[in-house]
Amino acid sequence: MLHYILRDKLFLLLLFFVNLFGTIYGYIWYGSQLAATPDIFLVFVPDSPTASLFFTIVVLFFLFKKNAPYIEALAIITLFKYGIWAVAMNILTLVVSGSLGWQGYMLMVSHGAMAIQGLLYAPYYRIKVRHIVVAAIWTLHNDIIDYVFNMMPVYSSLNVYMNKIGYFTFWLSVVSIFIAYALTIKNKNKQLL
């Protein structure tokens, strides 16, 4: 049943527009930070909107019954990573500050959904090891840009925890890469045996 829903053209159209508008909203949300970001880092600052942009492109390809393996690898890894990351940072903000505005809860729900949707479509990706390698390089390079060059998303109440958040983020990247490999390549190799 789930297979038919995930591949249904109307559902894919809905998913495409939800992700497209979410991506646009995400880039707007990053507006002030992007305005203060040096040009060389611009592509690496809006993490979540870029992850949802990757998935929006994947869904567009699916609508035409096509695959884009490099984009699929980027989508599954970054959707899971930044989905989980945003949920964790908003929970940490709630713990540290004692409160969280409606936007924080909205971000937790939307980013949790990001992480799930990337994983749900794993059986339909046509990813090979080379695609995972390129997406892994992008993802780990992004961590360096964020935490070595201080281009990470701004959560002012969490500034004192930046080193620990950077460490957490690195290992979240590693876990995300492994999950992408396990759900796409390792899983498909098992099916062939």
KEROZA-914813 format. One record per residue: residue number from 1; residue in one letter; x, y, z of N, C-alpha, C in turn. Coordinates in nm, 2 decimals, decimal comma, padded with zeros to 4 digits. Last residue first. Example, Ala and Ser with C-alpha at 12.3 -4.5 7.8 and 13.67 -1.06 7.14 Angstrom:
residues 2
+------+------+--------+--------+--------+--------+--------+--------+--------+--------+--------+
: resi : resn :    nxx :    nyy :    nzz :   caxx :   cayy :   cazz :    cxx :    cyy :    czz :
+------+------+--------+--------+--------+--------+--------+--------+--------+--------+--------+
:    2 :    s :  01,28 : -00,22 :  00,71 :  01,37 : -00,11 :  00,71 :  01,29 :  00,00 :  00,79 :
:    1 :    a :  01,32 : -00,57 :  00,78 :  01,23 : -00,45 :  00,78 :  01,32 : -00,33 :  00,78 :
+------+------+--------+--------+--------+--------+--------+--------+--------+--------+--------+
END
This chain:
residues 193
+------+------+--------+--------+--------+--------+--------+--------+--------+--------+--------+
: resi : resn :    nxx :    nyy :    nzz :   caxx :   cayy :   cazz :    cxx :    cyy :    czz :
+------+------+--------+--------+--------+--------+--------+--------+--------+--------+--------+
:  193 :    l :  02,14 : -01,14 : -00,34 :  02,20 : -01,27 : -00,30 :  02,09 : -01,38 : -00,30 :
:  192 :    l :  02,01 : -00,90 : -00,39 :  02,06 : -00,98 : -00,51 :  02,11 : -01,11 : -00,47 :
:  191 :    q :  01,95 : -00,80 : -00,14 :  01,84 : -00,85 : -00,22 :  01,89 : -00,93 : -00,34 :
:  190 :    k :  02,21 : -00,72 : -00,07 :  02,15 : -00,83 :  00,00 :  02,03 : -00,89 : -00,08 :
:  189 :    n :  02,23 : -00,49 : -00,23 :  02,32 : -00,61 : -00,25 :  02,27 : -00,73 : -00,18 :
:  188 :    k :  02,04 : -00,33 : -00,12 :  02,01 : -00,38 : -00,26 :  02,11 : -00,50 : -00,29 :
:  187 :    n :  02,16 : -00,27 :  00,13 :  02,03 : -00,34 :  00,12 :  02,00 : -00,40 : -00,01 :
:  186 :    k :  02,39 : -00,14 :  00,05 :  02,40 : -00,26 :  00,12 :  02,27 : -00,34 :  00,11 :
:  185 :    i :  02,26 :  00,09 : -00,09 :  02,36 :  00,00 : -00,16 :  02,36 : -00,14 : -00,09 :
:  184 :    t :  02,05 :  00,20 :  00,07 :  02,05 :  00,20 : -00,08 :  02,14 :  00,09 : -00,14 :
:  183 :    l :  02,07 :  00,17 :  00,34 :  01,94 :  00,17 :  00,29 :  01,94 :  00,16 :  00,13 :
:  182 :    a :  02,35 :  00,20 :  00,39 :  02,28 :  00,08 :  00,43 :  02,15 :  00,06 :  00,36 :
:  181 :    y :  02,41 :  00,46 :  00,29 :  02,47 :  00,34 :  00,23 :  02,39 :  00,21 :  00,26 :
:  180 :    a :  02,25 :  00,61 :  00,46 :  02,23 :  00,62 :  00,32 :  02,29 :  00,50 :  00,25 :
:  179 :    i :  02,37 :  00,54 :  00,70 :  02,23 :  00,51 :  00,68 :  02,20 :  00,51 :  00,53 :
:  178 :    f :  02,63 :  00,66 :  00,66 :  02,62 :  00,51 :  00,68 :  02,47 :  00,47 :  00,65 :
:  177 :    i :  02,56 :  00,93 :  00,65 :  02,62 :  00,86 :  00,53 :  02,61 :  00,71 :  00,54 :
:  176 :    s :  02,46 :  00,96 :  00,91 :  02,37 :  00,99 :  00,79 :  02,43 :  00,92 :  00,66 :
:  175 :    v :  02,69 :  00,91 :  01,06 :  02,57 :  00,83 :  01,08 :  02,48 :  00,84 :  00,95 :
:  174 :    v :  02,84 :  01,14 :  00,98 :  02,89 :  01,00 :  00,96 :  02,77 :  00,90 :  00,96 :
:  173 :    s :  02,67 :  01,35 :  01,07 :  02,71 :  01,33 :  00,92 :  02,75 :  01,19 :  00,89 :
:  172 :    l :  02,69 :  01,30 :  01,34 :  02,56 :  01,29 :  01,27 :  02,58 :  01,28 :  01,12 :
:  171 :    w :  02,95 :  01,37 :  01,38 :  02,91 :  01,23 :  01,39 :  02,77 :  01,20 :  01,33 :
:  170 :    f :  02,94 :  01,65 :  01,33 :  03,03 :  01,56 :  01,25 :  02,98 :  01,42 :  01,26 :
:  169 :    t :  02,75 :  01,73 :  01,52 :  02,72 :  01,74 :  01,38 :  02,81 :  01,65 :  01,30 :
:  168 :    f :  02,90 :  01,69 :  01,76 :  02,77 :  01,61 :  01,74 :  02,74 :  01,61 :  01,59 :
:  167 :    y :  03,09 :  01,88 :  01,72 :  03,13 :  01,74 :  01,73 :  03,01 :  01,65 :  01,70 :
:  166 :    g :  02,93 :  02,12 :  01,71 :  03,02 :  02,08 :  01,59 :  03,06 :  01,93 :  01,60 :
:  165 :    i :  02,84 :  02,11 :  01,97 :  02,74 :  02,10 :  01,86 :  02,82 :  02,06 :  01,73 :
:  164 :    k :  03,07 :  02,15 :  02,11 :  03,00 :  02,03 :  02,13 :  02,90 :  02,00 :  02,01 :
:  163 :    n :  03,13 :  02,41 :  02,02 :  03,23 :  02,30 :  02,00 :  03,16 :  02,17 :  02,01 :
:  162 :    m :  02,89 :  02,56 :  02,10 :  02,93 :  02,54 :  01,96 :  03,03 :  02,43 :  01,93 :
:  161 :    y :  02,78 :  02,63 :  02,33 :  02,79 :  02,49 :  02,31 :  02,84 :  02,46 :  02,17 :
:  160 :    v :  02,74 :  02,90 :  02,34 :  02,84 :  02,85 :  02,43 :  02,86 :  02,70 :  02,41 :
:  159 :    n :  02,52 :  02,94 :  02,16 :  02,66 :  02,98 :  02,12 :  02,77 :  02,91 :  02,21 :
:  158 :    l :  02,25 :  02,90 :  02,20 :  02,34 :  02,78 :  02,21 :  02,49 :  02,81 :  02,17 :
:  157 :    s :  02,12 :  03,13 :  02,17 :  02,11 :  03,07 :  02,31 :  02,21 :  02,95 :  02,32 :
:  156 :    s :  02,14 :  03,17 :  01,89 :  02,22 :  03,26 :  01,99 :  02,22 :  03,19 :  02,13 :
:  155 :    y :  02,20 :  03,01 :  01,64 :  02,11 :  02,98 :  01,75 :  02,17 :  03,05 :  01,87 :
:  154 :    v :  02,26 :  03,02 :  01,31 :  02,27 :  03,10 :  01,43 :  02,16 :  03,06 :  01,53 :
:  153 :    p :  02,43 :  02,77 :  01,12 :  02,31 :  02,84 :  01,15 :  02,32 :  02,91 :  01,29 :
:  152 :    m :  02,79 :  02,83 :  01,06 :  02,68 :  02,75 :  01,10 :  02,55 :  02,83 :  01,12 :
:  151 :    m :  03,03 :  02,93 :  00,99 :  02,92 :  02,96 :  00,90 :  02,79 :  02,89 :  00,94 :
:  150 :    n :  03,30 :  02,90 :  01,09 :  03,19 :  02,97 :  01,17 :  03,08 :  03,02 :  01,08 :
:  149 :    f :  03,50 :  02,75 :  00,98 :  03,48 :  02,89 :  00,93 :  03,37 :  02,97 :  00,99 :
:  148 :    v :  03,45 :  02,52 :  01,12 :  03,59 :  02,58 :  01,12 :  03,58 :  02,72 :  01,08 :
:  147 :    y :  03,17 :  02,48 :  01,10 :  03,23 :  02,48 :  01,23 :  03,38 :  02,52 :  01,24 :
:  146 :    d :  03,09 :  02,51 :  00,82 :  03,01 :  02,55 :  00,93 :  03,09 :  02,58 :  01,06 :
:  145 :    i :  03,30 :  02,39 :  00,67 :  03,26 :  02,53 :  00,65 :  03,19 :  02,59 :  00,77 :
:  144 :    i :  03,29 :  02,14 :  00,78 :  03,41 :  02,22 :  00,80 :  03,38 :  02,36 :  00,78 :
:  143 :    d :  03,04 :  02,06 :  00,70 :  03,07 :  02,06 :  00,84 :  03,19 :  02,15 :  00,87 :
:  142 :    n :  03,08 :  02,05 :  00,42 :  02,99 :  02,15 :  00,48 :  03,01 :  02,17 :  00,63 :
:  141 :    h :  03,25 :  01,83 :  00,40 :  03,30 :  01,96 :  00,37 :  03,21 :  02,07 :  00,43 :
:  140 :    l :  03,06 :  01,64 :  00,46 :  03,17 :  01,66 :  00,55 :  03,23 :  01,80 :  00,53 :
:  139 :    t :  02,89 :  01,67 :  00,23 :  02,84 :  01,68 :  00,36 :  02,95 :  01,71 :  00,47 :
:  138 :    w :  03,07 :  01,63 :  00,01 :  02,99 :  01,75 :  00,02 :  02,95 :  01,77 :  00,17 :
:  137 :    i :  03,15 :  01,36 :  00,07 :  03,25 :  01,47 :  00,06 :  03,18 :  01,61 :  00,08 :
:  136 :    a :  02,90 :  01,23 :  00,04 :  02,97 :  01,23 :  00,17 :  03,08 :  01,35 :  00,18 :
:  135 :    a :  02,85 :  01,26 : -00,23 :  02,76 :  01,33 : -00,13 :  02,82 :  01,33 :  00,01 :
:  134 :    v :  03,06 :  01,11 : -00,33 :  03,05 :  01,25 : -00,36 :  02,96 :  01,32 : -00,26 :
:  133 :    v :  02,99 :  00,86 : -00,22 :  03,12 :  00,92 : -00,19 :  03,11 :  01,07 : -00,22 :
:  132 :    i :  02,74 :  00,80 : -00,32 :  02,76 :  00,82 : -00,18 :  02,89 :  00,89 : -00,15 :
:  131 :    h :  02,82 :  00,77 : -00,59 :  02,72 :  00,88 : -00,55 :  02,73 :  00,91 : -00,41 :
:  130 :    r :  02,99 :  00,55 : -00,58 :  03,04 :  00,68 : -00,62 :  02,95 :  00,79 : -00,59 :
:  129 :    v :  02,80 :  00,34 : -00,50 :  02,90 :  00,39 : -00,41 :  02,96 :  00,52 : -00,45 :
:  128 :    k :  02,48 :  00,44 : -00,63 :  02,59 :  00,35 : -00,62 :  02,70 :  00,42 : -00,53 :
:  127 :    i :  02,12 :  00,47 : -00,63 :  02,25 :  00,52 : -00,58 :  02,35 :  00,40 : -00,59 :
:  126 :    r :  01,86 :  00,52 : -00,71 :  01,95 :  00,43 : -00,79 :  02,09 :  00,47 : -00,76 :
:  125 :    y :  01,57 :  00,50 : -00,50 :  01,69 :  00,56 : -00,54 :  01,78 :  00,46 : -00,62 :
:  124 :    y :  01,37 :  00,36 : -00,39 :  01,35 :  00,40 : -00,53 :  01,47 :  00,47 : -00,58 :
:  123 :    p :  01,41 :  00,30 : -00,12 :  01,40 :  00,19 : -00,22 :  01,40 :  00,23 : -00,36 :
:  122 :    a :  01,41 :  00,57 : -00,01 :  01,54 :  00,50 : -00,03 :  01,52 :  00,38 : -00,13 :
:  121 :    y :  01,19 :  00,71 :  00,07 :  01,21 :  00,69 : -00,08 :  01,34 :  00,62 : -00,11 :
:  120 :    l :  01,21 :  00,72 :  00,34 :  01,10 :  00,65 :  00,28 :  01,12 :  00,62 :  00,13 :
:  119 :    l :  01,42 :  00,90 :  00,39 :  01,44 :  00,76 :  00,41 :  01,33 :  00,67 :  00,34 :
:  118 :    g :  01,31 :  01,15 :  00,33 :  01,43 :  01,10 :  00,26 :  01,45 :  00,95 :  00,27 :
:  117 :    q :  01,10 :  01,16 :  00,51 :  01,07 :  01,14 :  00,37 :  01,19 :  01,10 :  00,29 :
:  116 :    i :  01,23 :  01,18 :  00,76 :  01,15 :  01,06 :  00,73 :  01,13 :  01,05 :  00,58 :
:  115 :    a :  01,35 :  01,44 :  00,75 :  01,43 :  01,32 :  00,77 :  01,36 :  01,19 :  00,73 :
:  114 :    m :  01,12 :  01,60 :  00,71 :  01,23 :  01,60 :  00,61 :  01,31 :  01,47 :  00,62 :
:  113 :    a :  00,99 :  01,56 :  00,95 :  00,93 :  01,51 :  00,83 :  01,03 :  01,50 :  00,71 :
:  112 :    g :  01,16 :  01,70 :  01,11 :  01,14 :  01,56 :  01,14 :  01,08 :  01,49 :  01,02 :
:  111 :    h :  01,12 :  01,95 :  01,00 :  01,25 :  01,89 :  00,99 :  01,24 :  01,74 :  01,02 :
:  110 :    s :  00,85 :  02,00 :  01,08 :  00,89 :  02,00 :  00,94 :  01,02 :  01,93 :  00,91 :
:  109 :    v :  00,87 :  01,98 :  01,37 :  00,78 :  01,89 :  01,29 :  00,82 :  01,89 :  01,14 :
:  108 :    m :  01,06 :  02,17 :  01,43 :  01,08 :  02,03 :  01,47 :  00,99 :  01,94 :  01,39 :
:  107 :    l :  00,95 :  02,40 :  01,33 :  01,07 :  02,36 :  01,27 :  01,10 :  02,21 :  01,31 :
:  106 :    m :  00,73 :  02,43 :  01,50 :  00,71 :  02,41 :  01,36 :  00,83 :  02,35 :  01,29 :
:  105 :    y :  00,87 :  02,48 :  01,73 :  00,79 :  02,35 :  01,72 :  00,76 :  02,32 :  01,58 :
:  104 :    g :  00,98 :  02,72 :  01,66 :  01,07 :  02,61 :  01,70 :  00,99 :  02,48 :  01,69 :
:  103 :    q :  00,75 :  02,88 :  01,62 :  00,84 :  02,85 :  01,51 :  00,93 :  02,73 :  01,54 :
:  102 :    w :  00,65 :  02,91 :  01,88 :  00,58 :  02,82 :  01,78 :  00,66 :  02,79 :  01,66 :
:  101 :    g :  00,94 :  02,90 :  02,10 :  00,83 :  02,96 :  02,03 :  00,76 :  02,87 :  01,93 :
:  100 :    l :  01,02 :  02,76 :  02,40 :  01,04 :  02,75 :  02,26 :  00,92 :  02,81 :  02,19 :
:   99 :    s :  01,20 :  02,76 :  02,71 :  01,08 :  02,78 :  02,63 :  01,12 :  02,78 :  02,48 :
:   98 :    g :  01,44 :  02,71 :  02,84 :  01,32 :  02,68 :  02,92 :  01,19 :  02,71 :  02,84 :
:   97 :    s :  01,69 :  02,72 :  02,73 :  01,62 :  02,85 :  02,76 :  01,49 :  02,83 :  02,84 :
:   96 :    v :  01,78 :  02,45 :  02,73 :  01,87 :  02,56 :  02,78 :  01,79 :  02,68 :  02,82 :
:   95 :    v :  01,56 :  02,31 :  02,63 :  01,62 :  02,27 :  02,75 :  01,70 :  02,39 :  02,81 :
:   94 :    l :  01,51 :  02,44 :  02,38 :  01,40 :  02,43 :  02,48 :  01,46 :  02,40 :  02,62 :
:   93 :    t :  01,75 :  02,40 :  02,26 :  01,71 :  02,53 :  02,29 :  01,60 :  02,53 :  02,39 :
:   92 :    l :  01,74 :  02,12 :  02,23 :  01,84 :  02,18 :  02,32 :  01,81 :  02,32 :  02,35 :
:   91 :    i :  01,52 :  02,11 :  02,05 :  01,51 :  02,05 :  02,18 :  01,61 :  02,10 :  02,28 :
:   90 :    n :  01,65 :  02,24 :  01,84 :  01,53 :  02,30 :  01,90 :  01,50 :  02,24 :  02,03 :
:   89 :    m :  01,86 :  02,06 :  01,78 :  01,89 :  02,19 :  01,82 :  01,77 :  02,26 :  01,89 :
:   88 :    a :  01,71 :  01,82 :  01,71 :  01,80 :  01,82 :  01,82 :  01,83 :  01,96 :  01,87 :
:   87 :    v :  01,58 :  01,92 :  01,47 :  01,50 :  01,87 :  01,58 :  01,59 :  01,87 :  01,71 :
:   86 :    a :  01,81 :  01,97 :  01,32 :  01,72 :  02,08 :  01,36 :  01,63 :  02,04 :  01,47 :
:   85 :    w :  01,92 :  01,71 :  01,29 :  02,00 :  01,82 :  01,35 :  01,91 :  01,93 :  01,40 :
:   84 :    i :  01,73 :  01,57 :  01,15 :  01,76 :  01,53 :  01,29 :  01,83 :  01,65 :  01,36 :
:   83 :    g :  01,75 :  01,72 :  00,91 :  01,62 :  01,70 :  00,97 :  01,64 :  01,67 :  01,12 :
:   82 :    y :  02,01 :  01,70 :  00,84 :  01,96 :  01,83 :  00,88 :  01,83 :  01,82 :  00,95 :
:   81 :    k :  02,03 :  01,41 :  00,79 :  02,12 :  01,49 :  00,88 :  02,06 :  01,62 :  00,93 :
:   80 :    f :  01,82 :  01,36 :  00,61 :  01,83 :  01,29 :  00,74 :  01,91 :  01,37 :  00,84 :
:   79 :    l :  01,89 :  01,53 :  00,40 :  01,76 :  01,54 :  00,46 :  01,76 :  01,48 :  00,60 :
:   78 :    t :  02,15 :  01,45 :  00,33 :  02,13 :  01,58 :  00,39 :  01,99 :  01,59 :  00,46 :
:   77 :    i :  02,12 :  01,18 :  00,24 :  02,21 :  01,21 :  00,35 :  02,18 :  01,34 :  00,41 :
:   76 :    i :  01,92 :  01,21 :  00,04 :  01,90 :  01,12 :  00,15 :  01,99 :  01,15 :  00,27 :
:   75 :    a :  02,04 :  01,41 : -00,13 :  01,91 :  01,43 : -00,07 :  01,89 :  01,34 :  00,05 :
:   74 :    l :  02,27 :  01,30 : -00,23 :  02,28 :  01,43 : -00,15 :  02,15 :  01,44 : -00,07 :
:   73 :    a :  02,16 :  01,08 : -00,36 :  02,25 :  01,06 : -00,25 :  02,26 :  01,18 : -00,17 :
:   72 :    e :  02,00 :  01,22 : -00,56 :  01,94 :  01,13 : -00,46 :  02,03 :  01,10 : -00,34 :
:   71 :    i :  02,20 :  01,35 : -00,70 :  02,11 :  01,43 : -00,62 :  02,04 :  01,34 : -00,52 :
:   70 :    y :  02,32 :  01,12 : -00,82 :  02,40 :  01,21 : -00,73 :  02,31 :  01,30 : -00,64 :
:   69 :    p :  02,09 :  01,00 : -00,96 :  02,16 :  00,94 : -00,84 :  02,24 :  01,03 : -00,76 :
:   68 :    a :  01,81 :  01,06 : -01,06 :  01,92 :  01,15 : -01,06 :  02,01 :  01,10 : -00,94 :
:   67 :    n :  01,57 :  00,90 : -01,27 :  01,65 :  00,91 : -01,15 :  01,76 :  01,00 : -01,17 :
:   66 :    k :  01,22 :  00,92 : -01,39 :  01,37 :  00,93 : -01,41 :  01,44 :  00,93 : -01,27 :
:   65 :    k :  00,95 :  00,98 : -01,41 :  01,00 :  00,84 : -01,41 :  01,15 :  00,83 : -01,44 :
:   64 :    f :  00,88 :  01,23 : -01,37 :  00,90 :  01,19 : -01,51 :  00,96 :  01,05 : -01,52 :
:   63 :    l :  00,87 :  01,23 : -01,10 :  00,74 :  01,26 : -01,17 :  00,76 :  01,22 : -01,32 :
:   62 :    f :  01,13 :  01,19 : -01,04 :  01,04 :  01,08 : -01,02 :  00,91 :  01,10 : -01,10 :
:   61 :    f :  01,23 :  01,46 : -01,08 :  01,27 :  01,35 : -01,17 :  01,18 :  01,23 : -01,16 :
:   60 :    l :  01,09 :  01,58 : -00,87 :  01,07 :  01,62 : -01,01 :  01,11 :  01,51 : -01,11 :
:   59 :    v :  01,22 :  01,45 : -00,66 :  01,07 :  01,42 : -00,68 :  01,04 :  01,47 : -00,82 :
:   58 :    v :  01,48 :  01,56 : -00,68 :  01,46 :  01,41 : -00,69 :  01,31 :  01,38 : -00,73 :
:   57 :    i :  01,42 :  01,83 : -00,63 :  01,47 :  01,79 : -00,77 :  01,45 :  01,64 : -00,79 :
:   56 :    t :  01,35 :  01,80 : -00,37 :  01,25 :  01,86 : -00,46 :  01,29 :  01,82 : -00,60 :
:   55 :    f :  01,59 :  01,72 : -00,26 :  01,48 :  01,63 : -00,26 :  01,37 :  01,67 : -00,36 :
:   54 :    f :  01,74 :  01,95 : -00,29 :  01,79 :  01,83 : -00,35 :  01,67 :  01,73 : -00,36 :
:   53 :    l :  01,59 :  02,12 : -00,13 :  01,60 :  02,15 : -00,27 :  01,64 :  02,02 : -00,34 :
:   52 :    s :  01,63 :  02,02 :  00,12 :  01,50 :  02,00 :  00,07 :  01,49 :  02,04 : -00,08 :
:   51 :    a :  01,90 :  02,10 :  00,14 :  01,86 :  01,95 :  00,15 :  01,73 :  01,93 :  00,09 :
:   50 :    t :  01,87 :  02,37 :  00,13 :  01,94 :  02,30 :  00,02 :  01,91 :  02,15 :  00,02 :
:   49 :    p :  01,73 :  02,42 :  00,37 :  01,67 :  02,45 :  00,24 :  01,74 :  02,38 :  00,12 :
:   48 :    s :  01,94 :  02,33 :  00,56 :  01,81 :  02,26 :  00,54 :  01,74 :  02,29 :  00,41 :
:   47 :    d :  02,16 :  02,51 :  00,51 :  02,17 :  02,37 :  00,51 :  02,04 :  02,30 :  00,48 :
:   46 :    p :  02,28 :  02,78 :  00,39 :  02,14 :  02,74 :  00,41 :  02,12 :  02,58 :  00,40 :
:   45 :    v :  02,57 :  02,77 :  00,35 :  02,51 :  02,82 :  00,47 :  02,37 :  02,77 :  00,49 :
:   44 :    f :  02,69 :  02,70 :  00,11 :  02,70 :  02,60 :  00,22 :  02,63 :  02,65 :  00,35 :
:   43 :    v :  02,67 :  02,90 : -00,08 :  02,61 :  02,77 : -00,11 :  02,60 :  02,67 :  00,01 :
:   42 :    l :  02,83 :  03,10 :  00,05 :  02,69 :  03,12 :  00,03 :  02,62 :  02,98 :  00,01 :
:   41 :    f :  03,11 :  03,13 :  00,07 :  03,04 :  03,03 :  00,16 :  02,89 :  03,02 :  00,13 :
:   40 :    i :  03,19 :  03,32 : -00,10 :  03,25 :  03,19 : -00,12 :  03,18 :  03,08 : -00,04 :
:   39 :    d :  03,06 :  03,56 : -00,01 :  03,01 :  03,49 : -00,13 :  03,07 :  03,35 : -00,14 :
:   38 :    p :  03,01 :  03,57 :  00,35 :  03,09 :  03,59 :  00,23 :  03,05 :  03,51 :  00,11 :
:   37 :    t :  02,69 :  03,67 :  00,49 :  02,79 :  03,56 :  00,46 :  02,87 :  03,60 :  00,34 :
:   36 :    a :  02,49 :  03,84 :  00,54 :  02,62 :  03,87 :  00,61 :  02,73 :  03,76 :  00,58 :
:   35 :    a :  02,28 :  03,74 :  00,40 :  02,33 :  03,88 :  00,37 :  02,46 :  03,91 :  00,43 :
:   34 :    l :  02,24 :  03,50 :  00,53 :  02,30 :  03,50 :  00,39 :  02,35 :  03,64 :  00,35 :
:   33 :    q :  02,11 :  03,59 :  00,76 :  02,25 :  03,53 :  00,77 :  02,32 :  03,52 :  00,63 :
:   32 :    s :  01,88 :  03,69 :  00,65 :  01,97 :  03,78 :  00,72 :  02,11 :  03,72 :  00,73 :
:   31 :    g :  01,77 :  03,45 :  00,52 :  01,80 :  03,58 :  00,45 :  01,90 :  03,67 :  00,52 :
:   30 :    y :  01,68 :  03,21 :  00,61 :  01,82 :  03,23 :  00,62 :  01,86 :  03,37 :  00,56 :
:   29 :    w :  01,41 :  03,23 :  00,54 :  01,44 :  03,23 :  00,68 :  01,59 :  03,26 :  00,70 :
:   28 :    i :  01,43 :  03,21 :  00,26 :  01,39 :  03,34 :  00,31 :  01,43 :  03,34 :  00,46 :
:   27 :    y :  01,50 :  02,94 :  00,25 :  01,60 :  03,04 :  00,20 :  01,56 :  03,18 :  00,25 :
:   26 :    g :  01,26 :  02,83 :  00,35 :  01,39 :  02,81 :  00,42 :  01,49 :  02,91 :  00,38 :
:   25 :    y :  01,07 :  02,90 :  00,16 :  01,06 :  02,95 :  00,30 :  01,19 :  02,94 :  00,37 :
:   24 :    i :  01,17 :  02,74 : -00,05 :  01,17 :  02,88 : -00,06 :  01,16 :  02,95 :  00,07 :
:   23 :    t :  01,13 :  02,48 :  00,07 :  01,27 :  02,53 :  00,03 :  01,27 :  02,68 :  00,02 :
:   22 :    g :  00,86 :  02,48 :  00,10 :  00,94 :  02,47 :  00,22 :  01,08 :  02,52 :  00,19 :
:   21 :    f :  00,79 :  02,48 : -00,17 :  00,75 :  02,60 : -00,09 :  00,83 :  02,60 :  00,04 :
:   20 :    l :  00,90 :  02,23 : -00,24 :  00,94 :  02,35 : -00,31 :  00,91 :  02,48 : -00,23 :
:   19 :    n :  00,76 :  02,05 : -00,08 :  00,91 :  02,07 : -00,06 :  00,96 :  02,20 : -00,13 :
:   18 :    v :  00,50 :  02,09 : -00,17 :  00,53 :  02,11 : -00,03 :  00,68 :  02,14 : -00,01 :
:   17 :    f :  00,54 :  02,02 : -00,45 :  00,50 :  02,16 : -00,41 :  00,53 :  02,19 : -00,26 :
:   16 :    f :  00,62 :  01,74 : -00,42 :  00,70 :  01,84 : -00,49 :  00,67 :  01,98 : -00,45 :
:   15 :    l :  00,40 :  01,63 : -00,29 :  00,53 :  01,63 : -00,22 :  00,62 :  01,73 : -00,29 :
:   14 :    l :  00,21 :  01,67 : -00,49 :  00,19 :  01,73 : -00,36 :  00,32 :  01,74 : -00,29 :
:   13 :    l :  00,32 :  01,50 : -00,69 :  00,30 :  01,64 : -00,71 :  00,28 :  01,72 : -00,58 :
:   12 :    l :  00,31 :  01,25 : -00,55 :  00,44 :  01,31 : -00,59 :  00,43 :  01,46 : -00,62 :
:   11 :    f :  00,04 :  01,22 : -00,54 :  00,11 :  01,23 : -00,42 :  00,25 :  01,30 : -00,44 :
:   10 :    l : -00,02 :  01,20 : -00,82 : -00,08 :  01,31 : -00,74 :  00,00 :  01,33 : -00,61 :
:    9 :    k :  00,13 :  00,96 : -00,87 :  00,17 :  01,09 : -00,94 :  00,11 :  01,21 : -00,86 :
:    8 :    d :  00,25 :  00,73 : -00,64 :  00,14 :  00,79 : -00,70 :  00,17 :  00,93 : -00,75 :
:    7 :    r :  00,46 :  00,63 : -00,49 :  00,48 :  00,64 : -00,63 :  00,36 :  00,71 : -00,71 :
:    6 :    l :  00,35 :  00,62 : -00,23 :  00,48 :  00,70 : -00,25 :  00,51 :  00,72 : -00,40 :
:    5 :    i :  00,13 :  00,46 : -00,27 :  00,11 :  00,60 : -00,23 :  00,24 :  00,68 : -00,27 :
:    4 :    y :  00,24 :  00,22 : -00,33 :  00,15 :  00,28 : -00,43 :  00,13 :  00,43 : -00,40 :
:    3 :    h :  00,39 :  00,16 : -00,10 :  00,46 :  00,17 : -00,23 :  00,37 :  00,24 : -00,33 :
:    2 :    l :  00,19 :  00,13 :  00,09 :  00,27 :  00,25 :  00,10 :  00,35 :  00,27 : -00,03 :
:    1 :    m :  00,08 : -00,12 :  00,00 :  00,00 :  00,00 :  00,00 :  00,09 :  00,13 :  00,00 :
+------+------+--------+--------+--------+--------+--------+--------+--------+--------+--------+
END
